[in-house]
Structure formats: C-alpha cells, structure tokens
Amino acid sequence: MASSLIRGKYVIARATSRTDVSVIEDGAVFQRDGTIVEIGRHQDLAPKYAPDTIVGSAGHVVMPGFVNSHHHVGVTPFQLGSPDYPLELWFASRMATRNVDPYLDTLYSAFEMLECGITTVQHLHGLRIAPIARVQAVAEQVLKAYEDIGMRVSYSYALRDQSRLVYEPDEAFLKRLPPALASELGEWLKTQTIPIADNLGLFVDLWQRWNTRDRVRIQLAPANLHWCSDEALRGLQDHAAKYGVGMHMHLLETAYQKEYADRRSGTTAVRHIQNMGMLGPHMTLGHGVWLNEDDIQRVLDTGTMICHNASSNLRLRSGVAPLNHWMAAGVIVALGLDEAGINDDRDMLQEMRLVLRLHRVPGMDDVVPTSAQVFRMATENGARTTGFADSIGVLEPGKAADVVLMRWQDIGYPYLEHDVSVIDAVVHRAKSFAVDTVLVAGEPVLRDGRITRVNKADVLKALSDSFKVPLSPEEERRRRLARDVFPHVKLFYDGWLDEAARDPFYRPSSRR
C-alpha cells in the first residue's frame, strides 16, 4: 500500500473557532492508501512509521485542500467576448459564445484550480443544447477531464425548463419582439428545451455509472427559481430524497431576481422553495445576495447552506452579499469562484483575500470576517456542500489525504513578525506561486508546481488551436441573434426596480 509522511513547519488541521485554527508546529501527517492515519509532531511520527515517500519539509505549510464550491466553465466568458454586464444582460451576451471543446475547457480551469491548492470542485454544468444525449456526451467529457487530472468533482447538471432568456415565459417574451426576430429566437429557444423527465433521467444515469467512483459525486441543481417551474422543483426534490444527494441552486443573485420571486408567488424566493420542501442540510444556495432578515433565519433554522461568490457578484453588478449577517447568525457559508475570480482566473487564495476585505464595514465592532472564518469557508464548509462532506475539508485521522503544501519562504520572505499568526500569514499573503505540492487521496497531482497526470502545455496548445478555425454558420447566427435581442432584453427590465433596490451595498430589510 502507498504511504507518505507529509511534513511541514506548520500543519494547519482545521479552523476551530471564529479566530483560531488548529496548528501543529514542526508537524506531520502520515497517510496510507489515500487516508490519513495520524497527525502530530514530526519528531513523534517520523520514528513511528516507515513511509514509502517523504513529502514536504521543515520549510512548508501543510493544510487541507481547498474546495471551489461553485464553478461552471474553463475559458471565461470575458475571454469569449462577454463583458461584465449586469447579470441579466450578461445572459443575453452569452448567447454569442463560440463552441469550446468540453474536455480541454475543463482541464484549462482545472490547471488553475490545482495550482492554487483547490482539490475539489462543485461543477455546475449549464450547457443546454437538446437533445439530452448531446448534453450527456458533454457531461462525460467533463467528468473524464477531472478523472484524468486527478481532482475530485461534485457534478450537477443545472435543470431549466422555463424563462430561458428573461424573467417571464419564453412565449410571452417572444410576443414583445419584431416578428422576424421572434421567429428566429423561438427556433433557438427550442434547441434549449429539454423535458424535465430527460433532465432527471440524465441525473439517474450519471449517478448510477459515476457516483461510486472514488473522486466523483453526482448531485442535483435546480438552476434558479425563475428557470424552474414548480413541477421541476418537485421532481428535483423527490430525486434528491430518493437518491440521498445534495442540491445546489442559484438564488437571489440580483435585485431583479428578488422582484421576480415577489411577482411569481407574492413572497420571497426562500419562502417559495421552503414551501416546496427544498430547504435543508442537503441544499446549498448559490449567491443569496438579496436574502432579507427573515430569509436568513429560515436558512439557519433549516440547516441550509450558502455559497458566497464575491468576485462574480462584483463583476456582474449583483451587489455585495450580507456575509457578516450570515456569519453572525451562524449560517454555514462556503466559497465559490463561479465562472472566474476578480482577475478572470480561478485563484482561491486571491478570492479568500477579497472576501476577507470586501466585508470590512465601517466601525470598531468585531463583526467582519476573520482569516480563520474565510479559511473554513474554503475548506470544511466547502466540503459540506459537496458529496464528499464526510471525507474532506480537514486534516484528521480517517479523512482523505487531500493536502496542500506551500513554501513558507514564499509567504514570509523577506520579513514577517514572529507574532503574526500562521493563518493570517496564509490568508493575507500566500500567492499561488507558493503552492508547491497538491495531494488528492495521497497522490501528488501537483509536484514542484507542475501538473503530474496531464501535459499542460499540450492541452493549452490544443485549446488555443481549436479557436483558430473560423466561426461555424451556427456560431455566426448566434452571434447576430445575441446582438439583435440584447436591446430588447434591456428594455424588458425597465422600471422593475426603485432606486433603493439598486443600491449594491445591500442592507437586509424587514420585508416579509
């Protein structure tokens, strides 16, 4: 059986409170066959075991692998020509996205994730091109890419059965358009239409064939309230209960989505899905920027989790989520990079720093995020949103040996006061170039800063070459269609919000 002793100047096992983490100085982790056997002082573990390999040194920081709890694509929307519009307009611009090889695309973002210490990803697949067999073929390529590179993936296909372009039924929106444009857009929307039964059948098939693999879990994803009919929501909830899997649902990402929920059911989106029986420890809400105080309490009371996507919220003008209120209430909050972070990449270390500082509200009260809290969001809390909740997120005996090693020299050089805590040093100063080694189930999938299983240069060249071909007629058609429909989408939302609701620095209201 393969074993290793993983050594570090500091071993950060887990966050233990709002301000503290468990740190072992001159520590070590012994793993055998991908599972942690013991964690302790290096001087105690070194003579006790005869490992096959020694990983790390007295100059490393050892910690659990990070979890990206909300991810979609590799080549970013910005790279593909979609600027950072407000979310609802951005949806329209995304119609023009050119075709991307799903296998190469997945590897592209996986490179960036591994290189900053992400070992597990919640992949929310959103491609909607009927029939379902086409979606399944893409799903297989996505899953194969993660399997080939060695990452863990918690995969979901996002179900949508209505309101595919704006927040009203497709048929109603088409009636707003000039006849020729309505006809062409209607034909395109048909290519996005997949019956609920086919969506749920895809989940069952993938769950049966992939869910037993060590590094793959299959979950469910109601795409968002406006995208899902009540029939779809009931089907998803029934399948989640039957198969014992989690769900990840975009919700209340923008003020427009908050207004939509009120127009649809006369209550909040959170209350609506609670009435459908969907809140609970199996549910993660993505974004949640516009939850009010009552919503937050319902989330807390049911054990529902939230995934905070700070960069995406900023880039698409969705608002600043009330993270301080979530944390003060005791809500379990994970961290996600969505399509891409603030620098148009997948850098979890950078995202942690952004979250740490974005929510530093004025005043002297101790209500702002701490390094330990942000670290927990990116590790233990993130793990709870995936199908790997029992095996990853912390370093302790019995858990999977998903481990990140960073060079302390790259964090503390040329100088760092001795009384600066290790967790503060990591969250405030660590950059991706400090990541030296990444283990998944004890296997080095990144060694000396290099991907081990896949030739990165060859993949990037193949991806680059794939974009050198001219646009296909179908791609040209979508690009023109996106340009023509864009102003009509913008016009649709005129008058939806009052001035107070436009304030991106959201303060929870008492509205019920």
PENOR-V566051 format. One record per helix or strand. SS is the DSSP state (a for helix, b for strand). FROM is the first residue (numbers start at 1). TO is the last residue. If there is no record, write none. Layout:
BEGIN
ss:from:to
SS:FROM:TO
SS:FROM:TO
END
This chain:
BEGIN
ss:from:to
b:3:15
b:21:32
b:35:41
a:42:45
b:53:56
b:60:64
b:66:71
a:87:96
a:102:115
b:118:125
a:132:149
b:152:159
a:170:174
a:179:190
a:196:210
b:216:218
b:220:222
a:230:243
b:247:251
a:255:265
a:269:275
b:283:287
a:293:302
b:305:308
a:310:315
a:323:329
b:332:335
b:338:338
a:348:358
a:371:378
a:380:384
b:400:400
b:403:407
a:408:412
a:422:429
a:432:434
b:435:440
b:443:447
b:450:451
a:456:466
a:473:492
a:500:502
END
